[in-house]
Structure formats: C-alpha cells, structure tokens
Amino acid sequence: MKLNGQIALITGAGRNIGKAMAKLFASEGAKIAIAEMHETRGQAVVDEINKSGREAMLVLGDVSKSSDAEAMVKKVAAKFGGIDILVNNAALTDHANIFDSTEEEFDKVIAVSLKGPYLMTKYAAEQMRQQGRGGKILNFGSTSGMIGRFDGIAYAAAKAGVINMTRALAVQLAPYQIRVNCVVPNRSGSPVGFDDDVAGNRTFENLAGRLGTADDQAKAALFLVSDDSDFIYGHPLVVDGGVMATANFPKEQFKK
C-alpha cells in the first residue's frame, strides 16, 4: 500500500474530488480525516470508509477562519497521533465578470479558495515540523488560474494564487522534509460549489474526448502524496484532458 500507516487530512472531502481522494487514500492504507462544513455529507464519507475496514474521522469547520483551521488540525493530531498529508481541496467559485462581480462575493471566494489553503497549511505544516518526520501538502489549483476566462474573476485570481503559493511553500517547507505540490484540474466531476455529486450538463473541449472524473484527479493526487513522486517539489500537475495543450487553438479544432 502506498500510504500505509499515514494520516491524511483532506478539506472539502464530503463530495466529488475530495470524497474520491478520501476513499482512494484509505484503500492505500491511510487514516483519513474529513474536514467539512456539512456534517451530514462529511459523516456519510466517514461511515463509508469505516465500513470498508479502514479508519476515518470527521472534523467540522470553516477553512477560511483561523480558529477553525487550527482547531481541525489539533483534533486530527490528537486522535490519530499526527498528520502526514494535508490536501487543500475545499474551494468556492463565482461566475461573475469584473462588471457584475461584487466586493462581498470576491472576498468570500478569496477567503475560502486562497486564504483557506494558506491557513490550513500554516497549522498543518507546524504540526508536521513538530513531529519531525516530514510530510506532504497538496493544493488544488485550476486551469482557471492559468488562462483567462469570461467569468469567475475571483476564482481565477484565487486559483492563480494557489498555484504560485504552492511554489513558495515548496521552497519554505523543503528544509523540514515537507513536500508541497499542486493538482490543476479542468472540468472534472461536479462543478465547484454544487451540492450534488453529478456532472450535470457540463460541456468540455479537450483531447481526451470526455469529461474528467473525480477519480482522474484522485489518482493524480495519490501520485503526488506518495513516494512515487518524492523528487517532485512545487509542481502544478495539470490534469485536464489536454485543455492547456490546445488553449491557443480555435475551438473549431475540437469539433469532430
């Protein structure tokens, strides 16, 4: 097993990509801490993992609040004996352009999608440093943080920040044997902010010829938090079905 005996804290793990990671990491031997704001949703994943014979726990809190982030890290460390892996998956999006957006909405998206990973990393990295056995931190960016888009001004800014914050964290935490990387998805599973684990009517234009799945991202995440990637630091791994490879081509190129 690739994560045997390790302790993984995954934010926003009650649905979609977070849920897929929690189940996959558990199957690879990790103890799982689900960090969620939605108790019913988070507990359902915990119950599913526990019934499979693995071990999971739920911690409730808002990643954008320092007191909640610190408390969640402490609760996990107290119950499981530490933290070896942090995955900053929780996010919030917007669908507004610069003219339609509001300051309140912008602040809220930045708070959850950028400040949240900062706060969770701050407290989890300190826990890892005190443990003295290193660790892995994985952030979730988005192709929205790498190219322009017609809406989602706050989300685009937040995810661009996450990608470069990953690089800065990799530099700052490497001396403590804490390895930091980033997964960069595109249209995988359910849209950010939706309550149900359904892709709905999402459209896609990529080289893979299909919509991405939560499992696509979970498998990439497993690679980056396992020893298989122990020579990779500060890297944004784009898992997008080829969208970025063809970003400059006319859309007609995708039509068959």
Secondary structure, DSSP 4 states (H G I P E B T S, - for coil): -TTTT-EEEEETTTSHHHHHHHHHHHHTT-EEEEEES-HHHHHHHHHHHHHTT--EEEEE--TTSHHHHHHHHHHHHHHHS--SEEEE---------TTT--HHHHHHHHIIIIIHHHHHHHHHHHHHHHHTS-EEEEEE--GGGTS--SS-HHHHHHHHHHHHHHHHHHHHHGGGTEEEEEEEESSBSSPTT-SSS--TT-----SSSS-B-HHHHHHHHHHHHSGGGTT--S-EEEESTTTGGGTTS-GGGG--
